[in-house]
Amino acid sequence: YGHPDHIQAHRVAMRAVDLAADPAHGSGTPHTIAKIYWNRVEREVLEAAFDQLRSTAPDAFPGIAAVADVPGVTDAEQITAEIDGSAYAGAKSAAMRAHATQIAVDGPFFALSNDLGQPLLTTECYQLVRGVRGTAGPERESDLFAGLPGADAPDTTGVPGAEGGEA
């Protein structure tokens, strides 16, 4: 979480999780969060996506970011969940375009206010940092809610961009 606001939000959220579970804090019943994931980016996937940016759109932005500029980059073995968001790529791109003063979008690439191009990834990766995996076996989870009581697959009927087209 490279932005200072995001760093602080992360700290506050993780501290709140700790305090919520602490029976000595507050007057209510302690509550433990069942699963906590941190957003991650798989290094090898990101390197390939940057290679694609350099080869197909080298002049789309004033500069091109480096893998080291992207927060949350990690090796494949640290990633425990992978969500295919390709059906929502159009909605993701449209949402980014709606923030035109902060983000420039050019096809499958974008740049923040630093004008350094980077790939717009359609697969979201996560690392389970607290809790128990919802699926057995070594494969990555494909549902962050798997294993939680009452968790069913989300209904995406009527979700804008669910077909993956430009919104």
C-alpha positions as a Markdown table, in Angstrom:
| # | Residue | x | y | z |
|---|---|---|---|---|
| 1 | Tyr | 0.0 | 0.0 | 0.0 |
| 2 | Gly | 2.3 | 2.7 | -1.2 |
| 3 | His | 0.2 | 5.8 | -0.7 |
| 4 | Pro | 0.5 | 7.3 | 2.8 |
| 5 | Asp | -3.3 | 7.3 | 3.2 |
| 6 | His | -3.5 | 3.6 | 2.3 |
| 7 | Ile | -0.6 | 2.8 | 4.6 |
| 8 | Gln | -2.4 | 4.4 | 7.5 |
| 9 | Ala | -5.8 | 2.8 | 6.6 |
| 10 | His | -4.0 | -0.6 | 6.6 |
| 11 | Arg | -2.5 | 0.1 | 10.0 |
| 12 | Val | -5.8 | 1.3 | 11.5 |
| 13 | Ala | -7.7 | -1.7 | 10.1 |
| 14 | Met | -5.2 | -4.3 | 11.4 |
| 15 | Arg | -5.1 | -2.6 | 14.8 |
| 16 | Ala | -9.0 | -2.6 | 14.9 |
| 17 | Val | -8.9 | -6.4 | 14.1 |
| 18 | Asp | -6.5 | -6.9 | 17.1 |
| 19 | Leu | -8.6 | -4.8 | 19.4 |
| 20 | Ala | -11.9 | -6.4 | 18.4 |
| 21 | Ala | -10.5 | -9.8 | 19.4 |
| 22 | Asp | -9.0 | -8.6 | 22.7 |
| 23 | Pro | -11.3 | -9.4 | 25.7 |
| 24 | Ala | -9.5 | -6.8 | 27.7 |
| 25 | His | -10.4 | -4.0 | 25.3 |
| 26 | Gly | -13.8 | -2.3 | 25.3 |
| 27 | Ser | -17.0 | -3.6 | 27.0 |
| 28 | Gly | -18.5 | -5.8 | 24.2 |
| 29 | Thr | -18.0 | -9.4 | 23.3 |
| 30 | Pro | -14.7 | -10.0 | 21.6 |
| 31 | His | -14.9 | -10.8 | 17.9 |
| 32 | Thr | -12.3 | -12.6 | 15.8 |
| 33 | Ile | -12.3 | -11.9 | 12.1 |
| 34 | Ala | -12.4 | -15.4 | 10.4 |
| 35 | Lys | -10.2 | -14.6 | 7.4 |
| 36 | Ile | -7.9 | -11.6 | 6.5 |
| 37 | Tyr | -6.3 | -11.3 | 3.1 |
| 38 | Trp | -3.8 | -8.8 | 1.9 |
| 39 | Asn | -3.9 | -7.8 | -1.8 |
| 40 | Arg | -0.9 | -9.0 | -3.7 |
| 41 | Val | 0.6 | -9.0 | -7.2 |
| 42 | Glu | 2.4 | -12.0 | -8.5 |
| 43 | Arg | 5.9 | -10.9 | -9.5 |
| 44 | Glu | 6.2 | -13.2 | -12.6 |
| 45 | Val | 2.8 | -12.1 | -13.9 |
| 46 | Leu | 3.6 | -8.5 | -13.4 |
| 47 | Glu | 7.0 | -8.7 | -15.1 |
| 48 | Ala | 5.3 | -10.3 | -18.2 |
| 49 | Ala | 2.6 | -7.6 | -18.2 |
| 50 | Phe | 5.3 | -4.8 | -18.0 |
| 51 | Asp | 7.1 | -6.6 | -20.9 |
| 52 | Gln | 3.8 | -6.4 | -22.9 |
| 53 | Leu | 3.5 | -2.7 | -22.0 |
| 54 | Arg | 7.0 | -1.9 | -23.2 |
| 55 | Ser | 6.6 | -3.9 | -26.5 |
| 56 | Thr | 3.0 | -2.8 | -27.4 |
| 57 | Ala | 2.6 | 0.7 | -26.0 |
| 58 | Pro | 6.0 | 2.2 | -25.1 |
| 59 | Asp | 4.8 | 5.7 | -25.8 |
| 60 | Ala | 1.4 | 5.6 | -24.2 |
| 61 | Phe | 2.6 | 7.4 | -21.1 |
| 62 | Pro | 5.5 | 9.7 | -20.3 |
| 63 | Gly | 7.3 | 6.9 | -18.5 |
| 64 | Ile | 6.9 | 3.3 | -17.5 |
| 65 | Ala | 6.9 | 2.2 | -13.9 |
| 66 | Ala | 9.1 | -0.6 | -12.6 |
| 67 | Val | 8.0 | -3.7 | -10.8 |
| 68 | Ala | 9.5 | -2.3 | -7.7 |
| 69 | Asp | 7.1 | 0.7 | -7.9 |
| 70 | Val | 4.1 | -1.5 | -7.5 |
| 71 | Pro | 3.0 | -2.2 | -3.9 |
| 72 | Gly | 2.3 | -5.8 | -2.8 |
| 73 | Val | 4.5 | -7.6 | -5.4 |
| 74 | Thr | 5.4 | -11.1 | -4.1 |
| 75 | Asp | 6.5 | -14.5 | -5.3 |
| 76 | Ala | 3.9 | -17.0 | -6.5 |
| 77 | Glu | 4.2 | -19.2 | -3.5 |
| 78 | Gln | 3.0 | -16.4 | -1.2 |
| 79 | Ile | -0.3 | -16.1 | -3.0 |
| 80 | Thr | -3.1 | -18.2 | -1.6 |
| 81 | Ala | -6.1 | -16.9 | -3.5 |
| 82 | Glu | -6.6 | -15.8 | -7.1 |
| 83 | Ile | -9.8 | -14.2 | -8.4 |
| 84 | Asp | -10.4 | -14.0 | -12.1 |
| 85 | Gly | -11.8 | -10.6 | -12.8 |
| 86 | Ser | -11.6 | -10.7 | -16.6 |
| 87 | Ala | -15.4 | -10.6 | -16.8 |
| 88 | Tyr | -15.3 | -7.2 | -15.0 |
| 89 | Ala | -12.4 | -5.7 | -16.9 |
| 90 | Gly | -14.6 | -3.2 | -18.7 |
| 91 | Ala | -16.2 | -2.0 | -15.5 |
| 92 | Lys | -12.7 | -1.8 | -13.8 |
| 93 | Ser | -11.4 | 0.3 | -16.7 |
| 94 | Ala | -14.5 | 2.5 | -16.7 |
| 95 | Ala | -14.2 | 3.1 | -13.0 |
| 96 | Met | -10.5 | 4.1 | -13.4 |
| 97 | Arg | -11.5 | 6.5 | -16.3 |
| 98 | Ala | -14.1 | 8.1 | -14.1 |
| 99 | His | -11.1 | 9.4 | -12.0 |
| 100 | Ala | -9.5 | 11.2 | -15.0 |
| 101 | Thr | -7.7 | 13.7 | -12.8 |
| 102 | Gln | -5.9 | 10.9 | -11.0 |
| 103 | Ile | -5.6 | 8.1 | -13.5 |
| 104 | Ala | -5.0 | 7.9 | -17.2 |
| 105 | Val | -6.2 | 4.7 | -18.9 |
| 106 | Asp | -4.9 | 3.5 | -22.3 |
| 107 | Gly | -6.3 | 0.0 | -23.2 |
| 108 | Pro | -5.0 | -2.6 | -20.8 |
| 109 | Phe | -2.6 | -0.1 | -19.2 |
| 110 | Phe | -2.9 | 2.9 | -16.9 |
| 111 | Ala | -0.9 | 5.6 | -15.1 |
| 112 | Leu | -1.5 | 7.3 | -11.8 |
| 113 | Ser | -0.7 | 11.0 | -11.4 |
| 114 | Asn | 3.0 | 10.1 | -11.6 |
| 115 | Asp | 2.5 | 9.5 | -15.3 |
| 116 | Leu | 4.3 | 6.1 | -15.1 |
| 117 | Gly | 2.5 | 3.5 | -17.1 |
| 118 | Gln | 1.7 | 0.1 | -15.6 |
| 119 | Pro | -0.5 | -2.9 | -16.5 |
| 120 | Leu | -4.2 | -3.0 | -15.7 |
| 121 | Leu | -4.4 | -6.6 | -14.4 |
| 122 | Thr | -7.6 | -8.5 | -14.6 |
| 123 | Thr | -6.7 | -11.2 | -12.1 |
| 124 | Glu | -6.7 | -10.2 | -8.4 |
| 125 | Cys | -4.3 | -12.0 | -6.1 |
| 126 | Tyr | -4.4 | -12.3 | -2.3 |
| 127 | Gln | -2.4 | -13.7 | 0.6 |
| 128 | Leu | -4.3 | -15.2 | 3.5 |
| 129 | Val | -2.5 | -13.7 | 6.5 |
| 130 | Arg | -5.0 | -14.7 | 9.2 |
| 131 | Gly | -7.5 | -17.5 | 9.3 |
| 132 | Val | -7.9 | -20.8 | 7.6 |
| 133 | Arg | -8.1 | -21.5 | 3.9 |
| 134 | Gly | -11.5 | -22.3 | 2.6 |
| 135 | Thr | -10.4 | -25.0 | 0.3 |
| 136 | Ala | -8.3 | -28.1 | 0.9 |
| 137 | Gly | -5.2 | -28.9 | -1.1 |
| 138 | Pro | -2.3 | -26.8 | -2.4 |
| 139 | Glu | -4.2 | -24.9 | -5.1 |
| 140 | Arg | -5.2 | -21.3 | -4.7 |
| 141 | Glu | -8.6 | -20.4 | -3.4 |
| 142 | Ser | -10.9 | -18.9 | -6.0 |
| 143 | Asp | -13.5 | -17.6 | -3.5 |
| 144 | Leu | -12.4 | -15.4 | -0.6 |
| 145 | Phe | -15.6 | -16.4 | 1.3 |
| 146 | Ala | -15.0 | -20.2 | 0.9 |
| 147 | Gly | -15.2 | -21.9 | 4.3 |
| 148 | Leu | -17.1 | -19.1 | 6.0 |
| 149 | Pro | -20.5 | -19.9 | 7.6 |
| 150 | Gly | -23.4 | -19.0 | 5.3 |
| 151 | Ala | -21.1 | -18.0 | 2.4 |
| 152 | Asp | -22.5 | -18.8 | -1.0 |
| 153 | Ala | -21.2 | -17.7 | -4.4 |
| 154 | Pro | -22.1 | -14.1 | -5.1 |
| 155 | Asp | -24.9 | -13.3 | -7.5 |
| 156 | Thr | -23.5 | -11.1 | -10.3 |
| 157 | Thr | -26.8 | -10.7 | -12.2 |
| 158 | Gly | -27.1 | -7.1 | -13.4 |
| 159 | Val | -23.6 | -6.2 | -12.4 |
| 160 | Pro | -22.3 | -3.6 | -14.9 |
| 161 | Gly | -19.3 | -4.8 | -16.9 |
| 162 | Ala | -19.9 | -8.5 | -15.9 |
| 163 | Glu | -19.6 | -9.4 | -19.6 |
| 164 | Gly | -16.1 | -7.9 | -19.8 |
| 165 | Gly | -17.0 | -5.3 | -22.4 |
| 166 | Glu | -16.0 | -1.6 | -22.1 |
| 167 | Ala | -18.5 | 0.2 | -19.9 |
